[in-house]
Amino acid sequence: MQFKRINNMVGWVVCVIACAVYILTAEAGGSFWDCGEFVSSCFKVQIPHPPGAPLFVILGRIFIVLFGNNPMGAAKAVNIMNALASGFTILFLFWTITHFARRIMNVKTSDAVTGSQAWAIMGAGVVGAFAYTFTDSFWYSAVEGEVYALSSFFTAIVFWAILKWENHADEPGADRWIVFICYMMGLSIGVHLLNLLTIPAIVMVYYFRRRPSFNYKLIRTWFIRLSLIGGVLAFILALIAANGEASEERGIGMDGTMAGLVVLGVGAAIGLLLLAERYKKDKKEYYGGIYIFFVLGCVITGLVQVGVIQYSVKMAGTFDRWFVNGMGLPFFYGFTFFFILLAAVIWYGFRFAAKKGWTYLRLGLWCLSFMLMGYSTYVTTMIRSNADPAIDMYNVDNPISLVGYLGRDQYGDFPLVYGQKFTADLKDVKNTGMRYEKARNKYIEVGPDKKYVYAPEDKMVFPRVWDASNEQNHADYYAAFLGIGRMKDGSYERPPNQVDNVKFFVGYQSYWMYFRYFMWNFAGKQNDNQGLFTGNVRDGNWITGIPFVDRIFYGDQSAMPDSLKNNKSNNKLFALPLILGLIGLFYHFKKRGDDAVTNFLMFFFTGFAIVIYLNQAGFQPRERDYAYVGSFYAFAVWVGLGVLKVRDWLSKAASQATASILATLICLLAVPVVMAQQEWDDHDRSQKQLARDLAKDYLESCAPNAILFTFGDNDTYPLWYAQEVEGIRPDIRVINYSLLGIDWYINQLRYKVNQSDPIDVVWTPEQIEGDKRNYILYRPKPGIPEDRFYDLYDMMKNYVGNDDPAKMEDRGGGESVNTYPVKKMSVAVNRDYVLKNATVNATDSVVSEMRFEIPKNALMKNDLAVLNVIAANKWNRPIYFTQPSVELGFDQYLRRDGLSFRLVPVIGSRVNTDWMLDKALHKFAFGNAQIKGVYYDEENRRHLNTIRTAYAELGNDLANKGRKEEARKVLNLADKMMDPANFDYGMTSRGNMHNRNSLLFLESCYLAGDSALAQKVSASVKKDLQQQLRYYNSLSGTMADNLADERRFADNYLQALQQMQAMYNPASTLKGLTPADSSKK
C-alpha cells in the first residue's frame, strides 16, 4: 500500500480515538481558574482578561450555537471544542512523527511500503501520539474551557505544515504552505502567543530544505554587517538610557552595564559564528548557516512579537490620537487610515519586488499580509467593548486601550537582561512618556509612563531574583530559598550575588518550575498537592514508581499517609516514556541530525525559553505546567521515534517484519497503555461540576440586589459563569477586589449590568483616572483629633477626594498623593431602616453607627473603592464578601449568611441562623461530590472544604442555640453529599488545613450530639494524622527539616483531637500513637 494512504488512514483512526478520550473525560460544566471567564466570554462574545483571545471567543460562540445555544450546555460545548482541538493536535503529532520516521527509513510519500516499514513507521506514530494523548499536562487542558488546548492545536498545525512544505518544496506553488503558516500564526495570536515560539524551528526547516540555493558568503557578510550596525545603534540607545537615569542629586551614577552587554552580545554573535564554522572545517558553511538561521529565527520571533503584535497597533493608536486630538475627527479614523497606509506600503512592496525579481521579499510581504489578516480578529474586541458587555476587561473600546490590552500593561513588567535585585531600594522614578485614555470626544492625558530607577550596585545581569515589592511574598521566598535572613529593622542581612541568582534560576525556575513538570509527564507524578517550595518531599514532586529510585529523592514513599498514597494523581509511569523518549532523541540525532535539530528547537523554545522569559518568582498561585505543553509535544516525537531504535535492537534476533510488530506492541503496552491506565482516574471530569455549584452557593447566600466582593480567580470567574451563562442570580453585582485597583473597572460599576443596578462610588471618573489615588497615605493633621470617629462618606468625599495641596503630600519628582488624617471611621445606622430592609433581624443588637479603625498606614485604590461603596450605599443594598476577613477594620461586622459574609451593623453576629439553614437545606449544591468515584484535585478540595466549613459553623451555631436536631440534619446532609471516597475527613494537605477544617466539623458533631458521625470523622482524622507522623518520623536530614512545620501541625492537631474527645466523649480514647510518642525518632 502507498505510504501516503496508510499514513492518512492510521492518522485519522488515532485522531478519532484521541477525540473520543477527551470528549468522554471532558468536564461536565465550567471549571475553575480562567475557564468560567472564557466560557462566559464565548456565550455572550465578551472581553476576557489581557491580552485577550478573540478567536477563541468567536469559535467558542460558534460551538455553543452548534450545540443548541443552550445555557446549560454552553460550558460543555466549549469543553468539547477543546477536546476536538486536542484530538486534532494528536492527529498532526502523528503525522509529524511519521514524517520524521519515514525520513529515517528513507521512504518517500509516494512509495509503496512493505509490511515491515508500515508497522515500524505507523508504530512510531501511534506510540508517540498516544503517549502525548495521555500526558498529564496536555490531558488536563484538553478537557476544560481554557485557551491552551486550542493554542496547542495551532502549534501542532504550523509545525506539521512546515514539514508538509518540506515534502513539496520543489513543486510550483509550494510556498503557499509558508503563507498558510503565517495566516495560522496570525489567527493563533487571537488565542495565545505560545504559537510564535515555533518560528525558530520553522526557519530551521526552511534553511535545511533551501540550503543549496543560498549564497552563504553573501548571507554571512550581511549577518556580520547587520550585527555591527544593530550593535552600534543599541550601544548608543543604551548610553542614552543610562544617562537619562543618572542623577547626582539622588546618588545614581552613570550605569554603562547595558552598553557593555551590547558590545559583549555583538562580539558573542560574531564569535559564535566563527566557532560554528570551525566546528568542522569541511562543513563550514553548513554549521555556519545553522547558526545564522537560528539567530534569524530568534530575530523573526522578536519582530513578530514586538513589531507585528505590539507596534502595528501602537502606531495605529498614535495615528488615531493625532486624528482625534489634532484634527477633530471621530475615533477610529486615524486607526483605519494607518492600516490603509500600511496596505498601500505593502502593495508598493509587491510591485517593487516583482520589478526587481526579489522572491524572498515577495514571500515575506505575503506572509506579513496574511499574518495581519489573521491578527485582525482583535477588531472584534473593540467592537464588542463599545457595547459595554458585562465582562469588559480593560474597556478595550478604542485603539489606545487596545495597545495596553495587548501589552498586558495592568500586570506590569519585569527585567530579563539587566535589572534590580529584590533587596534593592528604589532611588528614583523617571517619566518615560504620557499615557492616554479615551474621553467623550478626545484622548486625554492620564499620567506619565513611569520607570523605576535603582542604583547600579543594586542591579545584576540576567536578574532572576528581582521582585522587590514583596506584595505576594516573592521577596520572602527569594530570601528563604537563598538562606538570606532578615534584620530586626526588616532589611535583609545581605544582597543576593550572581551565584545566588544562578542558584535560583537552576534550582527553582529551571528544575522546580519546568523539569519537575516535564518529569510529571514522562516519569510519574507523586500527588496533586501543589509543590510550593523545593525540598518539600511530600507534595507535588515527580516520581517513577520504582521504590529505590524514589527513595533516593523523597524518602520511603510506602510510608506516606494513605490519603497521599491513594491520591488519584499518584501516577507511576516507571519512567518508561522518559526512557523511550531519550532513546528516540539520541537515535534521531544519529540518523537525521538536521531533523533532530529542528525538533530540538521546538522542544527548547516551547519549554526552557519560556522559563527564561517568564522569570517566575516563588509562591505561584497554582502549578504552571500547562505553559510548557509545546515542549512536551516535541519530546513525544522522540518517544515515538524510540520505537524505531527498539525495532533495530529486536531485528538482531528476529526478522524485520517481526521486529517491527514486536517493537510497536511492546512500546505501545509499556508507554501509552500504562499512561492511560495510571492517569485516567485523575483526568476524568465527566461528572464534576463543582465550580458551577460553588458559584451558585455563593450567589444563593446573598439577599436580592446584593453587592458581592470577591478576592481571587476561583471565587470570581465561576460566579461570572453562573450569572452570564446560566442566569443564576443576575440581580447580584459581583465585584472583584483585585480589579478595583484599576480606573476602568471602578467606572464600570456605574453602569447597570444584567439586573444589577448601578453603584455609587463617591468619586467622579476624573478623580480616579490613571494613577490618581492609586494609593493614599495616613498622615495625621494638627487640629484633627485622632481619638474620635469620623463619618466615612464625608472623609472619602471631602477630604480624600479633595486635591487641596494642604490635604496632600509632595512625594518629590512632581508627584503628590492624597492622604487621610485619621483611622477611626463610622457609618451611620438608621435602626428602623435596616430592620425594614432586612439587613438585620428583629432580635439583633443593632449599633447606632458602625465604628471601625483602619489598620493600615496606606490604602490602595481597591481598598478605597470598597470603602467608598460601603459609605455611599448607606445600607440600601446588601453588601457581602466571599471571605470573613477584609483587613480594613470592620471584620467584626461580617456575619455568615451561607458561603458569603454580609456586612451588618451588629457586632459579633457570627451566623444568620434561619437564613443560612434554609439555604443549606434547600439551595446549596455540592458539585456531584456524592457520586462515588468523582475526582477532586487539591483546588477542588479546598472549595469543598469551604462548603463543609460553612455547614460545620451552621451546625455549631444551631447546637449552641439548643436546636440540636436541626444541627444533626445539617451535618448529616453535608456528610451524605460528600462521599468519603471522594473527599474524606482525614486528608494530608498543605498546613494540615483539611484536617483543621474537619476538626471544626467534628466539634459541631459533638455539640449536636451525633456520636456516630463524630466517631466517623474522628477515626478518619486520627488515622491520617497518625500516618503523617509516622511518615515524618521515617525521614531524616533536610527531608525532615523541610517538613518540620507540617510535622508540628500534625502533632498539634492530634493533641487537639485528643483534647476534644476528652471534653465531649470521655469514654473515647486514642489508640496507638499518642502525641508524646510522635516526638520520638
N, C-alpha and C positions, 0 to 999 in steps of 0.2 A: 504494500500500500504506500502511496505517496506520503512523504513526511508531513506536508502541509495539511493534508486531510486528517490524518490521525492526530496531529497536534491540535487541530481545531476541535475535533470530536472529544478528545480526552479533556481538553481545557474547559469546554462547556459543561461536561459532567462534573468536573471539580467545582466549577462556579455554582452549579445548581446545589450541590451538596453544601458548600460553604454558605450560600444564601439560606438554605433550609436550617442549618445550625443556628445562624444568627436570628432568623425570624422566630424559631422555636424558643430561643432563650431571651428574646428582647423583653425589656421591662414593660409591664402591663400599662403603665401610665408615665407621668412625668417623674424624673429622677432628681436627685439633689444636685448641688452646685449650680452651674450655669444653665442646666437643662430647662428648668422652669422658665427662665428668661427667654431662651431661644424658642421654645415651643410657643410661648405667648406671642413672641415677635412674629413667628410664622403664621399663627392663627389670624392675626389682625394686620399683618405686614407692618410691624413696628420697628423701633430702632434699639437694638441691643447695645451693650457697653462697647467702648472703643477697643479696637479700631473698626468694629462692626463686621457684619457678614451678610451683605445684601443678597448675594446669590444664594446662600444657604436659606435665607428667609423666603426668597421667591420660590425656590424648589420645594421647601417645606410647605409653603402655601399650596402649591400645585398638588402635592401628595395628600394634603388634608382634603382638598376638593375631590380628588380621585377616590378617596375613601369615604365619600358621602358628606363631607363638610359637617361632620357630627362633632360637637364639642367634646363629648365623652370619648371619642375615638381619635381626637387630634394628636395627642401625645403618641399614641400607638402608631399613627400614620407616619409621624416624623421618625420614630424609632425604626419603623420598617424601611423608610427611605435610607437611613444609615445602615441598616442591616444589608440592604441590597447593594449600596455603595461599597460596603466592606466585602461582600461576596464577589463583586466585580474587581475589587482590588486583588483578591486572591486569584481571579482569572488572569489578570495582567502579570501577577507574580509568576504564575505557572508558565506563561508564555515567555517571560524574561528568563526563567531558569532553563527552559528547553532551548532557548536561543543560545545561551552560553554552552549548554551541554552539547548541542548539535555542532557548534564550532569546535569544541574539544575533540569530538569524534569525526570531524571533517565530513559532515553530512550537509548537503545543500537542501534548501526548502523544496526544491523541485525533484529531489532524488526519491527513488523508491527505497524504503528502508527494510532491512532484514528484521526478523523477529527479535534477534538479539539486540540490535540497535534500538528498535522500538521500545523494548522493555527497559533498556538502560536509560534512554533519554526521557521517556514518559515517566519512568520510575523516579528519576531525579526531580522532575517537575511536580509529581504527585506528593512525594515525601516533603519537599521544601515548601510547597504551597499549603499542605495540610498542617505542617509544623507551625507555620505562621498563623494559620487559621485559629489554632488553639493556644497561641501565646497569651499570657496573662494580660498584658497591657493593651494589645490590639483588640482582643475579645471584649475587654471592658468598655472600650469606646464604641465598639460595633453595635452595642445593644441599647444605646441611650441617645437622647436627642441633643448631642453636642456636635461641634463643628469638626472634631478631629477625624471621624470616620470618613466624611466627605473630603477632607483635606488629604487623607491617605489615598483616596481614590484618584485624586488629581496627581499626586506624587507618582502613583503606580502607572497611570496612563501616559504621562510625559516621558517617564523612563522607558516604558515599552515602546513609545512612538519613536524615540531616537534610535532604538535598535531596529525598528521597522524601517526607518530611513536608511540605516546601515545596510540592510538587505537589498535596498533598491537604489542606492546612491548613484549608480552609474546609469540609471534609466532616466529618460526625459521626464521632467516634472517631479523628480524625487524631492526637490527642496520644499515642496508643499507640506511635507511632513514637518519640516523645521517651522514653517509658518503656523501649522496646526499646533505645534508645541507651544509657541508663543501665545497663541489665542487661548489655549488651555491655561497657561500661566496667568494671563490677564483675568480669565474667569476665576481662577483659584484665589486671586487676591481678594475677591469677594467672599471667600470662605475663611482662609487663613494663609498667612505669609510663609508657612513652612515649605510650601512647594518650591519657592525660589531657591532653596538650598540644593536642588537637583542641578542647577545650572553648571557648576564646575564639572560634574560627571558628564553632562550632555556635551559640553565643549570638548572634553577629552575624547568622547566617541567620535565627534566630528573631526578632531585632529588625526586620530589614528586612521580614519577612513580616507581622509583627503591629503594625508601627509605627502604622498608622492607629487602632488600638484603644487605644493607650497615652495616658494623660494626662501629657503632657510636663511641665507645670508641677508636678504632684504628684511625679513622679519626680525632677525637678530639685531640688525642695525637700528631699526625703528624702536625696538624694545629698549635698547640702551639709551637712545635719544630721548624717548618719552620718559624713561625713568629719571634721567638727569633733569629734564625740563620740569617734570612734576615735582622732583625733589627741590629744585631751586624755588619754585613757587610756594611749596609747602613750608620751606625753611623761612621764607620772607613772612608768610602769614603767621607762622609760629612766633617769630620775633615780635611782630606787631601785637599779637595777642598777649604775649608776655609783658610787653611794655605797657599795654593797657591795664594789666593787673597790678603792676608795680606801684607802690605808694610809700614814699618816705614817711609821710605823716603816720601811717598805720604800721610802719616797720616791715613792709613787704618788699623785698628786693626783686631785682630782675631775675626771672627764672628761665634760663635757657635750655632746660631739660628737653622740652618738646622739640625744639630746634635741633638739639643734639640727636634725639631719636630719629628725626627725619634724615639727618646725614647718615646715621647708622643704618636706617632702613634702606636707603638708596644703595649704600655700599653693600649691604647684605643681598639686595635684589640682584645686583650685577655679579657679586662674588659667588652666589649660589648658582648662577647661570654658568660661570666658569667651572665650578666644581662639577656640575651636571655634565658638562661637555667632556671633562677629564675622567668621568667615571669609567667609561670605556671609550678609548680614543677612536676605535674603529667604528663606533656608533655615536660619534659626537653630535651629529645633527638630530639623531633620534632622541637622545636623552635631553639635549638642549631644547628641542621642540616640546617635549613633555613638560619641562619646567616652564617654558614661556606660556604655553597654553593653559597650564594650571593657574599661573598668575592672571592670565587673561580671563579665565573663568571666574576667579575671585573678583576681578575688577568689574566684569559684566554684572555679577550678582549685586555688587555695591551700587552700580549705576542704575539698575532696575529699582533697587530698594530706595535709593535717595532721589535719583533723577526722575524716573517714571512715576513712582508712587507718591513721593513727597513733593518734589519741586514743580512737577507739572501742575499739581493742584495749588501749590503755594503761589506760583506765578499767576495762575488764573484768578486766585483770590486777590492778589495785588492789583491786577487789571480791573477787577470788579470794584475795588475800593477807589481806584483812580476815576473810573467812570461814574461812580455814585457820588463820591465826595467832590471830585473836581469838575464834573460836567453836569451834575444834577440828574443823571439818567437813572432809570429804575434798577433795582437789584437784578443780577444775573446778566445784564447786558455786557459788562466787561468780561465776565466769565465765558460767555458764549463767544465774544469776539476773540479771546485768546485762543480758543480751540479752533475757530475758523482760520486764524492766522497760522496756527500750528499745522493745520491741514494743508494750507497753501504752501508752507515751507516744505512739507513732506512731498507734496505734488511736484514742486520745483526740483526737489532732490531726485525724484524718479526721472524727470526729464534730463537732469544733469548726468545721472548715472547711465541712462540709455545713450546719451550723446558720447560719453567717454568710454562706454563699454565696461563700466565698473560693476561687475556682477555681485561682488560682496556688498557694496553699498546698496544696490537694489534689494538684495535679500534682507539686509539689515533694516531698510525702510519698511519692507513688507512686514517684517517681524514686529517692528515698533507699532505700525498701524494696527495690526491685529491684537497686539497686547493691549493697546489703548482701548480698542473696541471691547475686549473682554472686561477691562477695568471699568468701563463706563457704567457697570451696574450700580456704582456708587451714586449716580444721578438719582436713582430711586430713593436713596436715603434722604436726600434734600427734599425731594417731592413729598415724601410721607411725613417728614418732620414739620413741614409747613402746615400740615393738617392737625398738628398738636395731638398726636395719639397719647394714650395713657402711659406707655413706655416710650420715652423720647429722650434717650440718653444723649447728653451733651448738646441737646437742642440744635441739631445739625440742619438748620433751615436756611443756610446761606454758605457761600464758598469760603468765607473766612473761618467759620466754625468747623467746616469740613477739614480744613488744614490741621487744626488742633485735634480733631477726632481721629484722623488718620495717624497723627503723630503721637497719640496716647498722652497728650500733654498733662491730663489730670493725674497721671501716675508718676510724673517726674522723670528724671533721667539719672544715669549712673555712669561713672567713669569706666573706661575699658583699657585704654593705653597708658594713661597717666592721671593720677588723681590723689585725693586725700586719703589719709589713714582714719580709722574710726576714732582714734584718740585726738584728732585734730581740732583745734579751736578755730572757729570762724573769724577771719580777720577783716573781711570787707564784703560788700555786696555791690556788684557792678551792674549797671543798666546796659543791656545789650541791644535794645530795640523797643519798639512800642507794640503793645497788644491792642487789638481792636475787637469790638463786638457790634453786632447789628442793632441799631436803634430803630425808631419809627420810620425815618426816611433817609438815613445815612449811617455810615460806620463811625463809631465814637471811640475815643481812646479810653482804655480802662486800666492803664498802668503799664509800666515797663516790664519787658522780659528781664529776668534777673539771673546773674551768675554769681555763685558763691565763691569767694576767693580765700585760699588758705596759704599759709607761709610755705615756701619751698621745702623747708625741713620737715613739714607735716605731710608731704606728698611722697608717692612712690611710683615706680614703673610697674605696669601691669597690676593695678590695685585690686586685690581680692577681698581685703578686709577694709571696707571703705565707708560703710553706713554709720555715720557719727550721730544720727538723730536718736537712735535707740527707741523710736516710737513703738516698735514691735519687738523690743528686747534683742535686736540684732547685735548691738554693740556688746551686750552682756554675753551673748553666745560666742562672739569672737573671743572675748576675754577668757571665758571658761575653756574654750577649745584650745587656746594657746597658753593657758596657765598664767594669764596676766591678772594679778589681783587688783583690788580697789583700795584706795587710801581712805582715811576717815573723812576727808573732805569730798569724797565722791569721785576724785580723779583716779586715773589708772597709774599703777606703780611704774610703768614704762610704756613707751610707744611700741607698736609692732615693728619688727625689722623685715628685711626681704626674705629671710629664712622663714619667719612666721607666715609671711604672705604665701610662699610656695607650699608650706605645710598645710595651710587651709585649702589652697587650690587642689592639692593632691588628695588630702585626707577627707575633706568634706565635699567640695564641688565635684571632683572627678570620681572619687570612689563612692561616697555615700549617695550622691545625687545623680550618678549615671551608672557606674559599674554595678552597683547593688541592683538597680533596676534591670540592667542587662542580664544579670545572673538570675533574677526572678524568672525571666522568660525562658532561659536556656539551661538552668541548673536546677532550680527549685525555689520555693518560697516558704518561709517559716510560718507566718500568720499574717492577719490583716491589721494588726495593731500598728499605728503609724510609728515609724522609727524616727524620733525627733533628734536624736543625737548619736554620734558614733560612739562605739564602745558599749552600747546597750545591747547585750547579747540575747535579750528576751523578745524584743519587738521588731518586727518588720525586716528581718535580715534575709539574705539568700541562704539557702541550704542545698544539699544534694540528696539527702535521704540515705547517704552512706554513713553509718554511725561513726566510724573512726575519723572520717574527714570532718564531719560537722563538729565532733568533739574538740578538735584542734582549735576551731574558730569560736565556738559558742558554748562549750561545755557539753555535758551529757543531756541530749535532747529527750531521752526517755524519762528523765527526772522532771520534765516540765509538768505544770498542772494540766489536768485533763482538759480544761477549757481552752488551752492553747494547743495541746497535742491533737485534740479532736476538732480544732478550728478548721472550717471547710477550706480556708486558704492555705492550709498546711499541705503544700503540693510537692511531692517528692518525684523529681524527674530523673534523679540519679546522674545528673549532668550529661545524659545521653545526647540531647540536642546540641549542647555545647561541644562535646567531643566530635560529633559528626560534622558540625559546622567548622571546627578547626581543621579537621581532615580535608573538608572541601575547600577551605581557604588556601591551604598550602598546595593542594592539588591544582587549584585554579591558577595560582601564580606560576607553578611549574609548567603547566600545559599551555596556558594562554595568558601571558603576563599583561598584555595590553587590556584584555577584558577584565582581568583581575584588578588592575589599577583603576579602571572605570568604576567597578563595583565598590572598591575600597573608598574612592572619593565620595560615593553615595553614602557609604557607611559612616565616614568621618564627618561629613558636613551636616548630616541629619542627626548626629549624635554628639560627638566631642566638641564640634564647633559651636553647637548650641550651648553647651556647658560654658564655654568661654564667653559667649555673647550674653547669656542671661546673668552671669556674675551674681549668683544667688547667695543671699545671706542665710543664716540659720533660722530655726523656728518657722519653717514654711507652714502655712495653714493646712496643707494637705500634701500627699505624695505627688510627685511631678512626673511619673513615668510616662504618662500619655504624651509628653512633649517629644519623646525620643523614638516613637514607633517607626519612623522612617529608617532609623539606624538598625532597628531590629528586622525590618523588612529586608534590608541589604544583607544582613547576616543570614537570613533564611535562604537567600540564594545559595550561600555556601553550604548550608545544611543539605539542600537538595543536591548540590554537586558532590557532596561527600559520598553519595550513592555510587557514583562512577568509580571512585577510588576503592570502595568496598568491592565493587564488581571486579576491578583489576586484581585484587587480592584473591578473590574466590576463583577467578579464571585460571589460577595456577594449579587448582585441584579439580576443576570441572570445565565443561565446555563453555564457550562464550554465551550460548543461549541459557544454559542452566545457571551460570554465574549471574547473568543479568536478572533472571527471575528471582533467584535467591537473595541477591543484594537488595532488590526492591522490597521483597516481602520482609526480610529481616529488619531493614531500616524503617519500613512502614510500621511494623509492630513495636519496634524499640523506641521510636520517637513520636510520631503523631498520635498513635493509638494510646500510648502511655500518657501523653499530654492531655488528650481528650478525657481519658478515664480519671485522671487526677484533678482536672480543672473544671469539669462540667458543673459540679455541685456548687461551686462558688461563682459561677458566671451565669447561672440560670436565674433570670429575674422575671420569669414569665408570670408569676403570681404576686409579685411585690408591688405595692402602691403606697408605701409609707410616706413618701414626700407629699403626695396629694392629700392623704388623710391627716398628716401633721398640720398642713396648712389649713385644712378645714377645721381642725380642733382649735388652732389659734384664733381663726376668724369667728367661729361659733362661740368662743368665750366672750366676745365683745357685745356690748349693747348696740342698738341701732345707731347709725350715723356716727360711728366712733372714729377716733384718730388712733392709729396703732403704730408706735415707733418700733422698728426692728433694728438689729445690730450686725447681722452677718449675712453671707450669701444664703445660708440654708434656713434662715427664718425670714427671708425676703423673697427670693425667686420662686419658691414653691407657692407662696401666697399670691404673687403676681399671676402664676399659672392658674390657681384656683379661681381667682377673680376674673381674669381676662379670658380664659378659655371655658371653664365650666360654669362661670357666672355665680360662684359661691360668694355671697355677701358683698355685692358690688357697692353697697352703701358705705363701706368702711374705707377710710383713706389710709393706705399703708405708706409709711414714711421711713426711709432708710437713713439711719443716723449718720453713717459714713458719708453718704452723698450730700447731706445737708451742709457740708463744708464748701459747696460749690454754688455760685450765684444762680446758675440756670436752674438748678434743682429746687432751690428755695422759691424762685419765681414761678415754677410750675405748680406750687401749692396754691397759688392764687386762682387757678382755673378749676372749674368743675370737671371731675373725672368720673365717668360712669354715673353712678347715682350719688356720688360723694360731693357735697357742696364745697365751694372754695374755702380756703383757710386764711385768716388774717395773720400776717407775720410781722405786724407793727411797722416795720421799716419799708420805705419805698424801694423799687428796683435800683434807683441811683445810689442809695445808701449802702448797698451790698455788692455793687458791680465790681468785677475784677478782684483786686486784693483788698478792697475796703472791708474793714472789720473781719479780716481773716483770723485775727486774734486780738484780744484786748487784755490789758494788764491791771492787776489790782494795785491801786495806788491811793492810800488814804489821803484825805484832804483836810487841812485845818478848817475848823468850823463845821465839819460834818461828823457828828458823833458816831462812833462805831458800835456803841452798846445798845442801839435801838434798831428796830426792824423798819425797812423801807419798802414801800409799795413796788412790786416787781415791774408792773406795767409802766409806772412813772419813771422808774430807774432806766428801763430799756429805751423808752421813747424820748425822754427829755434829757437824760444825762449821757448814756452810752450812745444814743442816736444823735447826739449833738456834736458838731465838728468845731465847736468853740475851742481855740487853741488852749484856753485855760483848763479845759477838760481832757486834753490830750497830752501825750508825752513825745517829745522830739527824740527819735532814735538815731539821729545823725544820717548823713547821706541823703538828706531831703525826705526822710521817712518819718511820719508821725503816726502814732497809733492811739486809738481811743482807750479810755481807762474806765474802771469802776471803783468808786471810793470806799465802798462798804461791802461786806459779805453777807450780812443779815438781810434777808428778803421776806416779803409776806405777800400773800394773795388773799384778798378779802373774800369772805364766805357769807352768802345770804342763806341762813338755815332753811327758811321756808322754801326758797327756790330749789336748793339741792335735794330737799325731800320730795318736792313736787316732780322733778325730772328724774327721780330715782337714782341720783348719784350716790345717795346714802340710803340706808334702811331706817325705818322708824325707831329701831332700838339702838342705833348708833349714837355715840357721844360726839356730836359734831362740834368742831372748833370754830370760833368766830373768825379766825383768819389762819391760813396755812403758813406757819412760820418755819423757815429753814435757813441754814447757813451754808453758803457755797464753800466747799473745802479746798478749792483751787486758787492759786495765785495768778493764773492766766486762764482765759476762756477762749476756746477756738470758735470758729464760725458755726460749727454744728451744735456746740453747746448753747450758743446764743440763740440759734434758731429754735431749739427745744424750749428754752426759757421764754422766748417771745410767743410761741404758740400757746404755752400754758398761760402766760399773762393776758394775752388777747382773748383767749377762749372764755374766760370769766365763768367757767363751769357750765357753759352752754352745751358743749358736746362731750361725750365720754372720751377720756384720754387713757390709753393703755400702753404698756411696754411689754416686750417679749422676755424681759429678764427682770429680776427683782432688785437689781442694783444699777443705778444710772450714774452714780458718782457726782451728782450735782447737789446733794444735800437733802433731798426730800424722800429718801428711801423709806422712812418711817410712815409715809403716807401711801405707800403702794400696797394694795390688797389683791390677793389671788382671787381671780374670778373664773378660773379654769386654768388653761395654759398661759393666759395673759394676765398681766398685773395692772389693775386700774388705779389711777390717781384719785384719791378720795380725801376729803377734809376730816379724816378720822385718824388719830394716832394709834398705831399698833394693831389695826384691824387686819388680822392675818388672812382670813378666808371669808369670802362671801358665801356662806354655807349653802343656803337653799338654792341660790342661783347656780352655783357650781354643781350641786347634787343633780339638778335637772339636766345640766349639760353632760355630766359624767355618765348618767344612766341612759340618756336618750339621744345625745348628739355626737359624742366623740367616737372616732374610728381608730383602728389600730394597724392599718396597713397590711391586713391579712396575716398578722403575726400569730393568729390562732390556727392557721393551716400548717400542719407539721411538714417540715422539710423546706420551708421558705428561708432563704439565706439572707441574713442581715450583717453587713460588714460593720466595721467599727463606727463609722459615721452614722449609719442607721441605728446601731445600738445606742449611741449617745442620745439620739432623739427619742427612741423608745424609752430610755431612762427618764427623759423629760416627762413623758406621759405617765410612767409608773410613779415618779416622784409626786406628780400632781395628785394622783389617786391616793398615795400614801398620806399626803398632807390633808386631803379632804377626810380620809378615814380617821386620822388623828384628831382633827377638829370635831368631827361628829362624835367620836368616842368621848372626848373631853366634855362635850355638851350633853352626855348621857344618852345619845342616840346610837347605841351600840349595834342594834340590829341593822340600821341603815349603813353603819360603818362596815359591818361584815359584808353586806351586799355589795358595797362599792369595791372593797378589797378583793372579794371573790370574783367580781366581774373582771377586774384587772388581771387576776391570775388566770382566769379562763381564756381571756382574749390574747394572752401572750404565752404561747406554748413553750414549756421549759426546754424542749429540744431545739427551739429556735433562739430562745432568749432566757437562759437560766438565771436564777437569782445570784448564784455564785460564779463569777467570771473574772479572770485576771484582766486588768485594764491599766492604762496609764494613771498613776497616782492612786490606784485602787478605788477610783470614783464609782465604779459599778457596784462594788461591794458596799461602799459607803451608802449609796442610794438604797441598796437592798436592806441595810440595817435600819434606815428610816421606815421602810415598808414593814420590816419585822416589828418595830416598836408599835406601829399602828395596829398590827395584828394582835399583839399582846393587849393593847389598850381596848381593842374591840372585843376581846375575849374569844378570838378564833384560834384555839390552841392547835388545831390540825394544820391550818395554813401556816401558823408560826413555826411549827415543827418542820414543815416542808422548806420554808425559807431558811431557817437557821441551819438545817442539815446541809443545804446546798452551799451556803456562805461559809460555814465552818470547814467543809471539805475543801473548798477552793483555797481558803486562807492557809490551812494546814499544808496543802500541797505546795503552795507558793513558798512557805517557809522551808519545807524540805528541799525544794529546788534551790533556793538561795543558799542554803547550807551546803549544797553539793558543789558550789562554786568557790573559787579561791582567787587570790591576787586581784588584779584590776577588774576581772569579770565581776567579782563580788563587790568590790569598791564602787563600781559604776551603778550597781543596783542597791546600794546601801539604803537610800531613801525609800525605795519600793519595799525593801525588807522591813524597814521601820514602820511604814504604813500598814503592812500586813500584820505585823505584831500588835500594833495599836488597835487595829480593828478586831483582831481575835480577842484581845482583852476586853474591848467594848462589848463584844458579843457575849463573853462570859459574864460580864457585869450585868448586861441586860437580862440574861437568863436567870441570874441570881435574884434580880429585882422582881421580875414578872413571873418567873416559873422556877421557884427554888428547887423543885423536885428534879429538874433537868440539870445534868452535869455534862461538862465537856469531856469526852473520852479521847484518849490518845494524847497527842502533843499539846502541851499547855504553853502559855506564854513564857513561863520560866524555862521550859525546855528549848524554846526557839532560839535562845541566845547561845546555845552550845554549838560547837562546830566539830 
